Amino acid sequence: MYFRGREIHNDPVTGTRTIRSATMADVTALGELNADVQELHVRMQPTDFRAPDTTAAAAYFRERLTAPNVLVLLADEDGQALGYLYAEEQRLEADAFRQSSNVLHIHHLCTHPARRRSGIGRALMTTAEQHAASRSLDTLRLNTGSFNTDAQRFFGRLGYEPYRIRLMRRP
């Protein structure tokens, strides 16, 4: 399996859909894909999230693509970006309170609204899981907003389960 710009998955049904590492040529598409999911977060938690800014998101991905511990996957069909996954490898040392762990933390999973429920998210997650196994990472983790019940159901169908509850209070 190859990452960093090489194709890593062909969809057996269409033969044209690929899951591949995103490249610098993809940052505009990543920023555009991010806008819909960002808008959901802004709508549900406006005090925490910023309005979608595709230029700022593209610049963010441009920076992240150069980091050695970052994985950005792009779902592509006939040259059209359909979704992406952004994750980061985290190696956590043991201390007096916890065991060491090697984690792939999934920061973003996004599918174009018109292509949801077509297997793109599942293909991105499967590829991330394969990446984690190839890098000897022992855990995949992610966060989702308490308001995002669709995402919670999706991840539950993939076998993810709650492991921590985060609480907040504003003064």
Secondary structure, DSSP 8 states (H G I E B T S, - for coil): ---SSSEEEE-TTTS-EEEEE--GGGHHHHHHHHHHHHHHHHHH-TTT-----HHHHHHHHHHHTT-TTEEEEEEEETTEEEEEEEEEEEEE---SSS--EEEEEEEEEEE-GGGTTSSHHHHHHHHHHHHHHHTT--EEEE---TT-HHHHHHHHHTT------------
